[in-house]
Amino acid sequence: MEMMHKTCETFLAELASKAPAPGGGGAAALVGAVGVALGNMVGCLTAGKPKYAAVEADILALNEQAAALRARLEGLVEADAAAFLPLSKAYGIPRDDPARPAVLAEALDAAAAVPLEIMAACGEAIALLEQYEAKGSVLAISDAGCGALFCRAALEAAGLNVAVNTRLMADRAHAAELDERAAALRAEYLPRAEAVCARVSARLGGN
């Protein structure tokens, strides 16, 4: 996991550079991992507290799911970089090369598939954060809200990375199918993330 083994400073410096990776998709996966990690922190601050004994089993189960999901999103940071490099090379193939359309089509499909998976993972994270907000320690409720905000942003960012690839696909039916899947994920999970944030804000006395 080369990308995830970089220091934060190195990752951000490379993200800011003209290097082909990391890019927007990898950044989205990382932000999603941060969001679900915040939920996991809420769970760790809740588990073992007598006040929350009634939800102890639920919290422990959530923590297992969150840890697995964070690992999955970390892997998607790597996957996004791995998918973009062939696409970058495909763009360099001369336009008159008869092999270019097929190579580009395959590379675009792979480059769109990873951010679509990031969107799905961020949606799952939002679903976990709903439960952390409802059952977790009130002392860490702001972290559940922050996690939902991060995952919402990551989901939307990954959606942009789906669109930037589907718009260039020659197979417009396939592109439309991928766009529809991305739209469905946005429609399902963005309102849920916003609802978590609204509830947290209300509980904290915000507007």
C-alpha positions in Angstrom: 0.0 0.0 0.0 2.5 2.6 -1.3 0.1 5.6 -1.1 -1.0 4.9 2.5 2.6 4.4 3.6 3.5 8.0 2.6 3.6 10.6 5.3 0.8 13.1 5.3 3.2 15.8 4.2 4.5 13.7 1.3 1.0 12.7 0.2 -0.2 16.3 0.2 2.9 17.5 -1.7 2.4 14.9 -4.4 -1.3 15.6 -4.5 -0.5 19.3 -5.1 2.0 18.5 -7.9 1.6 17.5 -11.5 2.1 13.8 -10.7 -0.6 11.7 -12.2 -1.4 10.1 -8.8 -2.6 10.6 -6.2 -5.6 12.6 -7.6 -9.2 13.5 -6.8 -10.4 9.9 -6.4 -7.6 8.9 -4.1 -8.2 12.0 -2.0 -11.9 11.2 -1.8 -11.1 7.7 -0.6 -8.8 9.1 2.1 -11.3 11.6 3.3 -13.9 8.9 3.4 -11.5 6.8 5.5 -11.0 9.8 7.9 -14.8 10.1 8.2 -15.4 6.5 9.1 -12.4 6.6 11.5 -14.1 9.4 13.3 -17.1 7.2 13.7 -14.9 4.4 15.0 -13.5 6.9 17.6 -17.0 7.6 18.8 -17.5 3.9 19.3 -14.2 3.5 21.1 -15.2 6.4 23.4 -18.5 4.7 24.1 -17.6 1.1 24.6 -17.1 0.1 28.2 -19.0 3.0 29.6 -21.7 1.8 32.1 -24.0 4.6 30.8 -24.1 2.9 27.4 -24.2 -0.7 28.5 -27.5 -1.2 26.7 -25.9 -0.5 23.3 -22.5 -2.1 24.1 -23.0 -5.0 21.7 -24.3 -2.7 18.9 -21.3 -0.4 19.4 -18.8 -3.2 19.3 -20.4 -4.5 16.1 -20.3 -1.0 14.6 -16.6 -0.7 15.5 -15.8 -4.0 13.6 -17.6 -2.8 10.5 -16.0 0.6 10.7 -12.5 -0.9 10.9 -13.1 -3.1 7.9 -14.6 -0.2 6.0 -11.7 2.1 6.8 -9.3 -0.6 5.5 -11.4 -0.9 2.3 -11.2 2.8 1.7 -7.5 2.9 2.3 -7.2 0.2 -0.3 -9.2 2.3 -2.7 -6.7 5.1 -2.3 -4.2 2.7 -3.9 -6.7 1.3 -6.4 -7.5 4.8 -7.7 -3.8 5.5 -8.3 -3.4 2.1 -10.0 -6.4 2.7 -12.3 -5.4 6.2 -13.3 -1.9 5.4 -14.5 -3.0 3.2 -17.4 -5.5 5.9 -18.4 -2.7 8.5 -18.4 -0.7 6.3 -20.7 -3.8 5.7 -22.9 -4.2 9.4 -23.5 -0.6 9.4 -24.8 -1.4 6.9 -27.6 -1.4 8.6 -31.0 -4.9 9.3 -32.2 -4.3 7.5 -35.5 -3.2 4.3 -33.7 -6.0 1.7 -34.4 -5.5 0.2 -30.9 -6.2 3.5 -29.1 -10.0 3.3 -28.9 -10.0 -0.1 -27.2 -7.2 0.7 -24.9 -8.8 4.0 -23.9 -12.2 2.4 -23.4 -10.8 -0.2 -21.0 -8.8 2.4 -19.1 -11.8 4.8 -18.8 -13.9 1.9 -17.5 -11.4 1.0 -14.8 -10.9 4.7 -13.9 -14.6 5.2 -13.4 -15.2 1.9 -11.5 -12.9 2.8 -8.6 -14.5 6.1 -7.7 -17.9 4.4 -8.0 -16.7 1.9 -5.4 -15.5 4.8 -3.3 -19.0 6.3 -3.5 -20.5 3.0 -2.3 -18.1 2.7 0.5 -18.8 6.3 1.7 -22.5 5.5 1.6 -21.9 2.6 3.9 -19.8 4.8 6.1 -22.7 7.3 6.3 -25.0 4.5 7.4 -22.6 3.6 10.2 -22.3 7.2 11.3 -26.1 7.4 11.6 -25.9 4.7 14.2 -22.9 6.2 15.9 -24.7 9.5 16.2 -27.8 7.8 17.6 -26.1 5.4 20.0 -22.7 6.9 20.8 -21.4 8.9 23.7 -22.8 12.4 23.8 -19.3 13.6 24.6 -18.2 12.6 21.1 -21.3 13.5 19.2 -19.5 16.3 17.3 -17.1 13.6 15.9 -20.0 11.7 14.4 -21.2 14.9 12.7 -17.7 15.6 11.4 -17.5 12.1 10.1 -20.7 12.5 8.2 -19.5 15.7 6.7 -16.3 14.1 5.5 -18.1 11.2 4.0 -20.6 13.4 2.3 -17.8 15.4 0.8 -15.9 12.3 -0.2 -19.0 10.7 -1.8 -19.6 13.9 -3.9 -16.0 14.2 -4.8 -15.8 10.6 -6.0 -19.0 11.2 -8.0 -17.2 14.0 -9.9 -14.4 11.5 -10.7 -17.0 9.1 -12.1 -18.4 11.8 -14.3 -15.0 13.0 -15.6 -14.4 9.5 -17.0 -17.9 8.6 -18.2 -18.2 11.8 -20.3 -15.4 10.6 -22.5 -16.7 7.0 -23.0 -17.6 6.1 -26.6 -20.1 3.5 -25.3 -22.8 6.0 -24.2 -25.1 3.3 -22.9 -22.5 2.0 -20.5 -21.6 5.6 -19.5 -25.3 6.3 -18.7 -25.5 3.1 -16.6 -22.5 4.2 -14.5 -23.9 7.7 -14.2 -27.2 6.3 -13.0 -25.5 4.2 -10.4 -23.6 7.3 -9.1 -26.8 9.3 -9.1 -28.6 6.7 -7.1 -25.8 6.7 -4.5 -26.0 10.5 -4.2 -29.8 10.4 -3.9 -29.7 7.8 -1.2 -26.8 8.9 1.0 -26.4 12.6 0.7 -29.7 13.4 2.5 -28.8 10.9 5.2 -25.5 12.5 5.8 -27.1 15.9 5.9 -29.7 14.6 8.4 -26.9 13.4 10.7 -25.2 16.7 10.6 -28.5 18.5 11.3 -29.2 16.3 14.3 -25.8 16.8 15.7 -26.0 20.5 15.2 -29.4 20.6 17.0 -28.1 18.5 19.8 -25.1 20.9 20.2 -27.4 23.8 20.3 -26.6 25.0 16.8 -28.9 26.3 14.1 
